[in-house]
Amino acid sequence: MQQTWNDLLFAHWPVSREQLRPLVPAELPLDSFNGQCWVAIAPFHMSGIRGRFMPPIPWTSALPELNVRTYVTYGNKPGVYFFSLDAASRLAVWGARTFYKLPYFFAQMHVQDREGWISYTSSRSNSPAQFRGRYRPVTPVQLRAPGSLEHWLTERYCLYTVSGGSVYRSEIHHPHWPLQDAEAEIHANTMAAAGGIQLPFAIPLLHFSKKLDVLIWPLKKVDKQL
């Protein structure tokens, strides 16, 4: 698939390994930076969603998405593990659950650019999981250096999921993240708590990306750690 990610916020909080370990499948080793694990809330909106070399599918080519994620490494390949992904299309939720075995949920979502601030609301159906706030960049674009925390958090080119005791991987190709430092006013955020994660009462590490073109490859079973 190909798609474009727009107006994305990374809001990262440090979370202990002890809290995360029971929530991530045992098959996936948790990843950490200098011994610290991290959880991110990432609201954004997608456009240009389509199978590669195919026309857009009506009603699913552009939609908001919000995910809750942490970081794992399997077979020496670092990647992303999603606790949840909310999207504003029931068809997209069905497709992602069916073909990518990911924990997608349907939510009522709204995104608007207001004088440089991205206003974002999401409310998951039949769930207390919600996000409401606004955010914007505050510095110019900077490509983060290898070895930095920001590079470690964002430059990951696959996702992992586990189904029936088997590990699956999907490769993700895109340019380096054009990150900007950001500020945010978060008025409601129960996304992590809905998945059993208690975020610390601390200001998150905030980064913004205006636009990123992405290719996502089909899910493949990983037989063992290589």
N, C-alpha and C positions, 0 to 999 in steps of 0.2 A: 504494500500500500504506500501511497504518498500522501502527505498532508503538510500543512503549514501551521505552526504554533505561533499565536499572536498574544502580545500583552501579558506575558507570563510572569508571575511572581513566585520566587522561591522564598519561603519562610521556613527557616531551619531552627530547630531546637535541639540541644543536647539531651539525650535520654540514656539512662543506664542500660548496660547489657543485660543486667538481671531482670529489668522490666520487659525488655524486648524478646528475650530468648523464648519464653513460653508462647509468644504470639506469632513467631516466624516458624515455618515448618522445620523440623529437626534436620531434614536433608540439606538445608541451606546454611552454611556457616555465616554468621554475622560479620560484617566488615566494620572497621573502626579506624579513626584517624588519631594517632598518638593515644590509643587506648579508649577513645571516646566514640560512642555510637551517636547517630543523628537521625531525626525524623523530620520530614518536610511536609508542609501543606503547600500545594502548588495549583493555584487557580489560573486559568488561561482560556482562550477560545481558539478553536481550530477552523481552518478554511481549506478549500481545495482537496477535500477528502475523496479519494478514489483509489480503485485498483490501478496499479501502474499500467500506463498506456491505455487506460479505459476512461470513458466519460464519467463525470460525477453522478452519484446515485441521488435521485430527487429526495429532498427532506433530510438527507444525512451528510451533505457535502460541507456544511458549516454548522458548528454547534459549540457551546461552552463545555468545558470539562474541568474537573477539580479532582486531584488525587492526593492520597496520603501514602507516603513511601518511606522506606529505609534502604539500607545498602548491604549487599551480600557479595560474596565471592564464591564461585563454584568452578572447580577445575582451573584455578589461577586466573579466572576471567571475571573481573569486577562487573557488577551489574546492579539493577534496581529490583527491589521487591515491593509490590503494592499491597497495602492493607485494604485499600478501597479506591475506586474510581467512580466518580459521579458524572453523568452526562445527561444532556437535555433532550435525548432522543431514545424512545423505547426500542426502535429498530437497531440503533447503534449499540445499545446495552445488550440486546439479544445476540447480535453478531459477535461482540467481543467476548461474551460469556461462552458462546458456542465454539468459536474458532480459536480463541486465545486463552480460554480457561481462566479468565481474570475476573476478580470480584467487582464487576460493574453494577451500578445502581442508577435508577432513573431519579432525576431531581428536577424541580422547577428552578430555573436559573435565569439570571439577567446580567448582562454586561453592558456598560456604557462608558464612553470616554467623555469626561466632563472637565473641560479646561485643564487638560493635562493629567488629571487624576483618572484612574481606571476604577469605576465603581462596580462592585461585584457582589451578587447575592446568589446563594444556593441553598435550597431546602429539599432534602431527600424525602421522597414519598414514604409515608408510614414509618418515619424514623425521626429521632431527635437530632440527627446529624445536619448541621447547618453552618453556613459561613456568611458573614456580612461585613463588608468593609470597603476600603478604598486604598489605592497604592499608586506610587509614581516613582520614576527614576530621579536620582539627585546628582549623578555624576555622568561624565561621558562614558562611552563604551570602552571596556578594557578586556582584552583576552587574558585570562588568569594563567599564571605560570605553573608548569608541572611542579609538584611538590607542595603547592599551596593548598590550604583547606578548600578554597573555592573550586579549584580545579578538581580535587578529589571528590567533592560533592556532586559535581555536575557533568564532568566528562566521562560518562558511562554509556557504553554503546550496546547494551543488551538489557532485556528484562527477564526475570525468572518467575516461574510459577510451579506449583507442585500439585499433581492430581493423581490419586490412586497410588501414592507412594513413589511416583516417578517424577523426576525433575525435567522441566521443559524450559527451553530458551528461545527467545526471539531476538534476532539481531536488529539493531537500530543504527542507521547511518545518517549523519548530519555534519555540517561544519562545526568548528569550535563555537561554544556558546558566546555570543556577544553580550557579555554581562555588564550591567550598570548597578552600582550601589543604589538602594531604594529606601524609601520610607513608606510606612503604612499606618493606617488607622483601622484597627480590627475591632469591630463592635460586638461581634458574636463569632465564636469558633468552637464548635463541639465535634468537629470532624474526627479528630484523633480520639477523643473520649468515646465516641460511638464504637470504636474498634478496640476499646479497653486500654488505651494509652493515656497516661497522665502526663501532660506537658508541664514543664517547670514554669513557675511564675517569673519569667524573665523575658526581656526584649529579644525577639528572635533575630537571627542573622538574615538580612533581607537583600535580595538581588532581583533585578528586573531584566527581562529580555523582550525587545519589541517584536522581533520576527525571526523564525527559524524554519527552514525547509527540511523536511524529514522523510526518510524512507524506512519503512518497517517491513521486515521479512517474515514469512510464515513461521509459526511456532514449530519447533522440532524437539523431539525427546532427546535428552542427554543421558546416555546409558550409564556413564560412570564419570568420576572425576579423572581428567586426563592431565 
